[in-house]
Amino acid sequence: MANVSRTTALGTTFHRPFETYIDGARLWQSWDMFTTIPHFHDMAGALVAFDDQGNVTRYGPMLPGLRPLRKDPRIIGAFLRLAFVEQGYAAYNVRYLRAVCDAIATRAGKRPAKVGFELYTEELRSIQDVQRDNRVGERKTYPFGPATCPR
Amino acid sequence: MPALTSLQDAGARAVAAVEDWFFAPADPRAYAALRIGYAASTLCILVDLWPMRLSLFAESGMFGTTPSGADPYGLLDVFTWSGSTAWVNAVFVVTAIALVLLGLGIFQRASALVVYTWAASYCAAGAIAQSGFDTIARVIGFVLVVSPTPRTWTVLGTRKDEAPPIYGLRLVQWQLMLIYVCTVWLKAPDEFWRRGEAIPYFMMSIFARFPNPAFAWLGVFGAILTYSTLLIEVTLPFLLWMRKTRWLGVFLGVSMHIGIAIVAKLIPFTLAIVPLYFAFFERRDFDALAALVRRAEPR
């Protein structure tokens, strides 16, 4: 029942009797891994911190330690959801912003005014394009924010 | 009246069939193999997660302390109790010990409960970083908590004539079927899977172990790999369920998942899903395996 889509014409009628059991027993699930192709050949990212004077400093996006992005499928998945999936993960964006503002404040000795995020990617090119010049990825940067640091 | 009697007979037969489906005696070795396989694979998931535990679950990590109270069922989510480094480390260490005990068959239900609590907690706290193998760890952990706990293949020794009811294995069988059927249902409408190009693209992606432009030249072979993946996934539950085709199902499924582990950075998924195949094994399958092992032993 946990796998039946809630967006069909059937609505949520079938879910309701089971929701208490599924949520209570923590049995929610979704098997949508690789239901389409991955879009990226490579990925990295950086936090972009702005102070009150508009000075910009870049940091690694991994906490603790403001380290570079770890290229583990789990972390890649987390950053892709942070960047592109709003539904269900909005609270993580809020918590991440607070956490990185605190971490940058500790590192720099001063709380940044705003923090943004830059996702550096190599987007997968089409098979036909790769066959033409042997280049798998096309560089593209996705900027997010900046957002004001919460006090 | 005869019509009523035959209706009652049919009803009684239906009830007996359902009872038999869920409560018929199972080979205890199926539960034992599932338990040991689950414990080993979940320990690997824990080891894989260890370097990221502070990033995902500690207050010094990427999301701070996990808020409590947002989820009415989250009272047992251990990462809402504290986000200190010591607490997160302690939770992981205690779970690792429980996994070893579970594998050895000591305090099976209590160990399974500890593991399930950990899996449910980290999936709730780190939902944003969750993968399919995490879901398997959580859901099968729950099944082991409510399943019979035969002493077969434990360090405590085997109890003779154990015949636990089969319901726990049935739940795992359904779970495995759901995984494959749902994934095919979702993949089939996708243009890349339909065009037979999904595997070549995957092999050049960030999730591939050896991403290389050479995979753009797979052509027909890439299409065969793509379509055969869908074909195997859609037929596996039925192959495993039928006695005559079970070993073919095991061969195809295990080969596919070993292949995935070799070419993709997804070893934990292979480790998590393969032990579930034991849920389909019956006495004759274990006897056949035992005979194979005996033949392979040096005389």
Interface residues (C-beta under 8 A of the other chain):
Chain A: N3 D23 G24 A25 R26 L27 Q29 S30 W31 D32 M33 F34 T35 T36 I37 P38 H39 F40 H41 D42 M43 P61 M62 L63 P64 R70 K71 D72 P73 R74 I75 I76 G77 A78 R81 L82 G88 Y89 A91 Y92 R95 Y96 R98 A99 V100 D102 L124 I127 V130 Q131 N134 R135 V136
Chain B: L49 P51 M52 L54 S55 L56 A58 S60 G61 M62 F63 G64 P67 A70 D71 Y73 A120 C123 A124 G126 A127 I128 A129 Q130 S131 G132 T135 R138 V139 F142 L178 I179 C182 T183 L186 K187 D190 E191 F192 W193 E197 A198 P200 Y201 F202 M204 S205 I206 F207 P211 N212 P213 A216 W217 K265 L266
